[in-house]
Amino acid sequence: MKLILLGPPGAGKGTQAAELASHYGIPHVSTGDLFRAAYKSGDELGLKAHEVIQRGELVPDSIVIGLVERKLDSLKGSGWLLDGFPRTMDQATALDSLLERRGQGLDAVLLIEVEGEEIVARLKDRRICRDCGATYHLRFKPPSIQGQCDMCGGELYQRDDDRPATIRRRLAVYVAETHPLIEYYERKGQLVRVDGNKGIDEVMAEVKESLDRLIAERS
Ligand code: AMP
């Protein structure tokens, strides 16, 4: 299965992607996680990307496309779930060419739709585990022990780009650069819309229902 998760920052892509990847047994490829891991390990690419990410801007296409191509090459033979890629038209067409070169196709593009003010409310209370990257929310998905990851006991922190001023910039970038992809994939007949305004479990149920229907139609 080859899937893309599309949606504004704060739509819950990361949370849904982690659960979907384990449910369907496919690798979860998050470009944001790849950049954060590269930064943590002191890699030059990570340091460069970090500056851009902190401003709420997008890392240049030339860097992201190369990174994703290398990652997908390493996953040859398996499916994948892309979370946070593509985010621009150039990235979408680069992915199309890559798939064409390999004689492969996308199964679906899941669009998680969420309203603007809800996004700011969600992101400002999001917390991430410094060690394993698990995601929490102070109101909707709080950890059992404050400030500590339920999975590995790691310290929870707030991403620099989850502060309100940067959130607004990320949203503006989403509207300008990523929103056009909705029409692009809709015209190709690959878009599946999911209402992301509901709770995590309800959204998950809707996503699984849509995917199971798709799998049944194709088999
Ligand atoms: P995310 O974890 O998906 O919210 O990504 C965090 C940040 O990483 C984004 O706000 C961008 O600055 C950068 N980033 C992640 N994916 C991409 C991408 N496909 N293209 C450009 N920048 C990206």
Residues whose N, C-alpha, C, O or C-beta is under 5 A from the ligand:
A	BS01	AMP	T31 G32 D33 V52 I53 E57 L58 V59 V64 D83 G84 F85 P86 R87
